[in-house]
Every structure is written in structure tokens, then in C-alpha cells.
Amino acid sequence: MDNFIDENYINSLLNEKFSETETQAVLEKAAKFEGLTPKEVAALLTTDNPAHLTQIFEIAAKIKQHIYGDRIVLFAPLYISDYCVNNCLYCGFNCCKTEQTRHKLTQTQVKQEVEMLVKMGHKRIALEAGEDSQNCPLDYVLDCIDTIYKMKFDNGEIRRVNVNIAALDVADFVKLKNANIGTYLLFQETYHKPTYEKFHKGGPKKDYIYHLNTFDRAMEAQIEDVGAGALFGLFDYRFEVLALMLHNEHLESRFNVGFHTISVPRIRAEEGTSPYPYAVTDDDFLRLTAILRIAVPFTGLIVSTRETAEMRKQLINIGISQISAGSSTAVGGYSGIDNFEQFSTADHRAARDIIYWLMEEKTLPSFCTACYRQGRSGDRFMELAKTGEIKNVCLPNGLLTLKEYAIDYGDEKFNTLADSLIAEKINDISNETVRNSIAEKLKQLENGKRDIFI
């Protein structure tokens, strides 16, 4: 195993003095949607020139619009177990919280949770669990995934299960791959090794290097899409952004594809009393998200309900492409089991309210899961993304999933707004053949057909 996070190199970049001319050259390159090197990212992280900051946000917004358009993919987390043997100081599932009664869903309770999620309209979930090989073994996780995929309802089902569980070895990742998962998600939390050791006091997750190399093992097992993240606020956010870039470069050099997604959870400034002196302010959070959008234009960026509705609105405008909606971070939280949360949320709106809000903002809520099922994953997805061809499937599929949602869940007011948005957005499909095909598929949905995609 390898430690490809060179802390001395990252610190040297953060201490480097970039001239105004050098930083402006980086911005001009960024405006071409070509992505950036870690050194170029450092120039944007360290500038204090207000004109440069303005350009960072403007370029991020242009990239978001050019590559993703006015479209947001929706998902929800599904917590199946809060048993955990790790002592992670920032986590609600910390094993040292002995006063908390732990829970693991039975397969019957998994079905109850999935039914509630489907009633919200969700088609994509992120399956979440603490690490405990005795109480939450991989076989149990695989059983849950099998249960989820087998559930069918008149108005939908979960079509993609992304998985956020503890680091595995290659053999176990093969089992996860064979379970037909979507993206494998894992957060390094902090790439700064001394800080990592400070916040991870016990359990398997304490091993920084083993955790760091998890995506290598996942990709060796032929899992093509992996999603990274850092818990911004454990250490200097600028260090974490540069480390994410080095991690992405490492995967690209080994497997010819980097992160499919990057998540941006944070400890907010109001939480920033000891032990969180690096808690991230709103201004810095917006800045780091915009820089990530610029640095890796074709990587999905995810924000959860940790953030307020207003903050999520701002983040969507500068680069976020996926959001959770109607989320619970407790085991059994959707079906009313009264358990403790892994972390508190700030956007408490129901999924339907968030969907309606997006439409009012002229943003297309998408429940699309087509790419994974059509083999558009890994380097094939990135090839389509980098050539701009991905828009020719993402927008049409988003329109189809919104129409499906409206038919199955919408009232008259909702459907009027949805049909108006669909009529407006279908004109953004430049290919006439595709546009006509989608118009026909919309009629098929009205006639009772479901799960139509291209």
C-alpha cells in the first residue's frame, strides 16, 4: 500500500507566492473547462484578490451550466445499521457512546424503509452503515442490497443502490461488485495524517494508509465508479482540496479514471469551538466548492442536508450536481423508528417540497439512473462527459424521470409546473431526433409505461 499524499508538497504549494499574472493565467485556463493541476488549484486557494474570487465563482457557474445544465440529481441515504467499532470523535455512531442503544434493520424493516423512500419518489439511494464485522457483516449488507433491488411497487422502485460502507479487501469488493451496486462511496474525512490520527482513536478506521488505499482495492475488483469526500473543518480546507486532487490524480494514473463524485460535508463555523478550530465559514465553503467544480469539471459534486436550504441554493448555482432530499440520518428514520442520528441536518424540507422548489427555480429535478444500467460508467462515462455528449442523455432522461414522478405523485398544481418545465427544457435538446424520441416517450409514460430511458 502507498501513501501518495505528500504533505510537504501540499504545504509547499500553499506557501508558494503566485503572481497576479500567474493566477490570472490559471483562471483563463479554467474558463476552457480543461481542469487544473494541483499547483494551479493552489493558486486559486491562496489568492486574496477580490477580482480573482469573482472570476472563480463566475467560471464555476459557467462550467456547471455548460456541462450539467439546469439539472440536479436527487437521492436519499438509507441507514441500515448504527453498530460501529470505530472511535471517530466527530461521528454520532462513535463506539464510545455507550449510552446509545444500537440498531440494525431486519429485512422486514429494510422493506419498510424502502417503501417510504419510494413513496417520496426516490429511485436512487446511498446505503449507509457503521463498521462492525460482527453486528453488520458484509453478508448482511449484501442481503439488504438484494432486498432493496427485489422490491417493486406500482409507482416505482429503487433502481440504483450506491454504497457507503467501511473499507474492504479486494475479495469483498468483488462481492459488492457482484451485488450490482452503483458508486462505492468512502470519505477520507481528513487527508492530514496527524489530524486523522487525532480524530480516529480506535477501531479499523484508525489505519490511515489502509483507509487511503481503499479505492485502489475497489477498482482492482472492477468497481468503476468511486466517490470521495472530506469532512471539511477537521483540518485546513485548502489542504484537503489539494489532497483530493492528488488522490484523483493517483487513481487516474493507475486506472485511467478518477473520482466519479466528490462529496462536500462540513463542520460549520457555528460548530467551530474546540475541537474544531478549522471549521469552515460559509464564504470559504462556497469558495472551496467553486474551486472543486473548476478543478474537476466532469466529476459530480454532492451536498447533503447538512446544509441549509439557502446554502444549498447557492451551491447548486456554482457547481453542485447532486443533492439529497427528505433525508434521515438515523437507522429506521423514514418509517418512524426513534433512533439517534449520525449527524444533524439543516434542510428539513420534505422531498416533495425540495422537488417543487427546484422546479420553481427552473431547475430540473432528475431521478435518472440510466447511465449505470446502460454501461456508461467509469472511463466510458468520463469520455462522454469530456466530449459533451453526456448532455444528450442526461437532460432527456431527467425529463423522463420528472414526468414519471409527476404522473405517479403529483397533484394538479405540481403537474402544471412540471409540464411547463418539461416543455421548456425539451427545447434545450439540440438533436432533433432525440428531441422527437423524448416527446414520444413522454406520451408512453402518460399511457402507463414506466422506467423509460435512453
N, C-alpha and C positions, 0 to 999 in steps of 0.2 A: 504494500500500500504506500501511497505517496502523499506528501504534504506539498501541494502545488500552490498554496497561499503563502507568498513571500512577503512577510510583514515588513521587512526592511525596504523592499521595493515599493510597497504601497506607501509607507511613510515618506520615502524619498519623493514620490510623486506629489504627495500632499504638501511637502515643504518646498517644492520647486516653485520658482518665481516665473510665471508666464507673462510675457509682454502683452500689451493690448493687441498688438498685431497678431501674435500667435493665437490668442483666444478668439479673435475675430476670424482667423482662418479656420479654426475648428468649427465655428458657427456656420461658416459658409459651406464647409463640407457636410455638416449635419443637415443643412437645408436640402441636400441632394438625396436624402433618405438612404445613405450608404452605411450607416452605423459608425461607431467610433472605437478607437483603440483605448485601452485603459489610460494611457497618458493623455489622450485628448479628453477623456471623461474627467480626468483630474483638473484640467484647465477650467472646465465648467463648474466643477465643485468648489473651486477655490477663488473664482473671480468675485469681487465685490462691486463691480461696475454696474450701476443700475441699468445702463443701456444693454449690457450683456444679459442681465437677468430678464429684461423684457423680451429680448430675442429668444432666449431659451424657451419661454412659455409660448411665444408665437410659433416657433418651429415645431415644438411638441404638438401643439394643436393642429398644425398643418399635416404633420405625419399621421396623427390619429385620424383625421378626416380622409386623407389620401388612401390609407391602407385599410382602415376599418369602417370608414364612413360613420353615419349616424346610427350605429348599431351596438347593442350591448347584449352579451350572452349572460343568461341567468342560471343560477344553480342554488342548491342549498346543502349545508352539511348534514350528515346523519351520524350521530354518535351512537356507537353500539356498546361500548364498554368504557368505564372510567377507572377500572383497575390499572394500577401503574406501579412499577418498582423503581422508577426514577425519582430522584430528588432534584427537580428543576425548580429553582426558587421563584420563578415568575409564573408558574403554572398552577391552575386550580386543581389539577389532578395529582399534584405533588404527593408522593407516597408518605411523607411525614405528617400529612394532615389526617391524623388517626381518628379525629372526632367525626369524620365524614363516613357515612355508610356507602360502600361501593355497590355498583350495579352493573350487570351485564344483561343485555336484552336476550330473552328467549326468541326462538324463531317465530313464535306467535306474536311476540311484541315487535319484532322486526317488521312483520307484515302490517301491524297496526300503524307503525311509524310511516312505512312506505305508503300506505293508503292515505294518510293525512297529507303527505307530500304531493302525491298525485292529485289529490283534491285541490291543492294550491295551483296545480298546473305544471309542476316541475317535471322535467324529463331527464335531468342531469343532477347527480348528487356527488358530494365528496364524502366518502365513508371515512369516519374518524374513530380512533381507538387509542387508549393508553397502551403502554408496553408492559405486558405481564404474560410470560410464556405459560404459566400455569392456569391462570383465570381467563386469559384471552389468547389462546394459541392460534397459530396460522390456520389450522384446520377449521376452527370456529369462524374466523374471518371469511374463509372460502365458502363455508356453509351459508353465511349471511349474504355474500355476493350471489350465490346460486339462488337463494330465496328471493332476493330482490329482482333478479332478471326473470324469474318464472312468474312473477305477479303480473296479471293482465286485467285491465278494467275497461269498461265500455268507452271511457273517455281518456284512455292513455295508460302509460306505464313508464317506468324508469328505463331509459334507453342507453344511458352511459353511466357507469359507476367509476368515478375517479377514486383513488385510494390514498389516504394519508395515514400510514401506519409506520411503526418503527423500522429501523434499518434491518435488512435481511441479508442472508448469504445468497450466492448465485442460485443454488438449488431451490431455495424457497422462492426466489424471484421467478424462476421458471414456472412454479406452481401458480403464482399470481398472474403471470402472463397467460397461462392456460385457462384462467378463470375469466378471460375476456375483459380485463379492466381497460379503462381509458388511459388517463395520465396517472403516473405514480408521483405523489407529492411528498416532499420532505423538506423541512426548513432547517438550515444550519443554526438558526437562531442568532448566533454571532460567529463571525469568522476570526475574531481576535482571540487567539488561543488562551492567553491569561484570563480574559473576561469569560470565555467559555468555561474554563475550569472553576472560576469563581461562582458561576450560576448553576453549574451541574455538579452537585456534591456527591452523588451516588447513583448506582444503577448502571446498566449497559450504556446508556446515552452519555455517560461521563467520558467515554473514549472518543476524543476529538477526531483522531485520524480515521478510525473505523466509520464514524458518522460521516465524515467529509467524503469518503470514497464510496458512499452508498450508491450514488448514481452510476458509477463505473460498473458496479456489480449488477445493477438493474439493466443497464444497456448490454452487458455481456449476456444477460438472459433474454435479450431481444425485446425488452420493453423499450419502445422507440420514443415515447413522449414522457418526459420528466419535468416536474415543476418545482422550482426552487423558491426560496424566500429567506428573509432575515427578519428577526423581531427588532425593528429599528427602535433604538433607545437603550439597548443594553450597552452599546459602545458607540463611538463616533459614527454617525450615519455615513459620513464620507468614506470612511474606511470600509464599511460594509458594502457600499455601492461598488467600490473598486474591487473588493474581493469577489463579489458576484460576477463582475466582468472577467476576472481571472478564472473563476470556476467555469464560466461559459466557454471561454477560450480553450480550457483544458478538454472539455467534452467535445468541442468542435474538432480539435486536433486528433483526438482518439477515435471518435465515432462519426465525424462529419456532420454532426448536428448538435446544437447546444440546447438550452432550455426551451421547452415548449411554452411554459408560463413562468412568470415571476410574481409572487405574492408580496404585498407590502403591508403587513400588520405592523403596528407600532404601539409603543408605550407613549401616551400623550403627555404633554408638558405638565398638565394638572396632576399627573401621577408621578411627577419627576422629583419627589422628595427621595431621600435615601431609601433604597439602594439604587436609584435610577438617575444619577446626575446627567446622563446623556439623553434624557427624554427629549423627543423631537417636537419642536414647535410647529404650528400649522404652516407657517411660511416655509420652514425648512422641509416639511413633509411634501408640500406642493412642489418645491424645487427638486427634491430627490426623485419624485415620481416623473416629473417632466424630463429630467436628465436620463432616467432609465428608458423612457419612451424614445428619446433621441438616440441613445447608445445602442439599443437593440430594437430597431423599428418593427421587426416582424415577430417578436415574442409577445405573447399575450400578457397583459398586466391585470392582476386581480386585487380587488379590495373587498374586504368583508364588512359585516355590520358592526365591527368595532367602531367605525367612523360614523359621524352624524350624517343626516340626510344632506345638509348643506355642504359639508366637506366632500361627500361622495359626488355631488353635482359638479363641484369644481374639478375633482379628479377625473371624472368622465370626460370633461372638456379638454383635458391636456394629456390624455393617454390611456386611461383605464379602459379595458375592453371586456372585462367580466366582473360581475358583482353577485354577491349572494343576496337572497331576498326572503324575508319572512323567517329568518334563521333562529334556531335554538342551538345553544352550545352545551346542552345537558343531555344525558342519556335518557331517552324516553320523553324528551321535551315537547314533541309535537302531539303526542297522544295523552298528555296531561300527567305523566309521572313526575312527581315533585323531587327532582334531583338537583344537585349543585352544578354550576356551570364551570366549564374550563376557563372561560374569560367572560367579562361582561360586555354587552353590546350597547351601542349608542343609537342605532337606527332601528326603532321598534315597530316600524310600519309593517302591516301585513303584506304578503307577497302581491296580492291583487292591487293594493294601493301603490306599491312601487311600480308595477307594470303600467298602471294608469298614469302615474306621474311621468314616467319615461315617454309615453305617447304624447302627453301634453307638452313635453319638451321637444317634440318632433324627433325623438329618438326611438329606433325600432327595437323593441324587446324581442330577443331571439332565444328559442329553446332548441336550437339546432344541435343535432348530434351526428350529422351525416358524414362528416369527414372521417371519423374513426371507422364507421361501418363501411365506408367506401374505400378504405385503404389509403386515405390521404393523411398519413401520419409520418412522424419522423422527418427524414430528409425530403420525402416527397411533398409533405405539407410545406416545408420551407422553400422548396423550389417553386411551388405555385405562389407562395406569398411574395417571394422576391421578384417574380416576374409580373406581379399584379393580377395574375389570373384568379387568385383566390376570391376576389370580389365577385367573380362571375358565378360562384356557387354560394358564398356566404350570404349575400343580400337576398338572392332568390329563396334560399332555404329559410332564412329568417322571416321572410314574408309568409311562407307557407306555415311555419310554426305559429306565427301570431294569428293567422286566420284559423288554424286548428284550435288554438286556445280560445279565441273569441266565440267560435261555434259551441264549444263544449262548456265554457264557463261564463261567457259574457251576457250581460243584460242589454237592453236596448241602447242605453246611453253609452256603455262600453263599446258595443259593436259599431255604433255610428262613428265613434272616434277611431276605432281600429280600421274600419273600412276606408275612412278618409285618409288615414296614414298609409295604408297599403296602396291605395290609388295614387297617392303622391310619390311613394318610394318606387313603385314599379317602373316609373318613367326614368329612374336612375339606372336601370339595366340597359346598357348601351347595345348589347347584342339583341337584334330584333327576334331572332329565332328563340333565344332563351326567354325573352320577354313574352312572346306568344305562348310558349310552353308553360310558363308560370301562370298566365291567365287561364289556361285550360286546367291546370292542376288546382287552381283556386276553386274552379267550378266543381271539380271532382270532390274536393273537401266538403263543399256545400251539399253534395249529393250523398254524403255519408262515408266516403273513403277516408282513411287515416294513415298517418306516418308516411307521407309522400315527400320525397326528397330527390335531389339530383347530386 
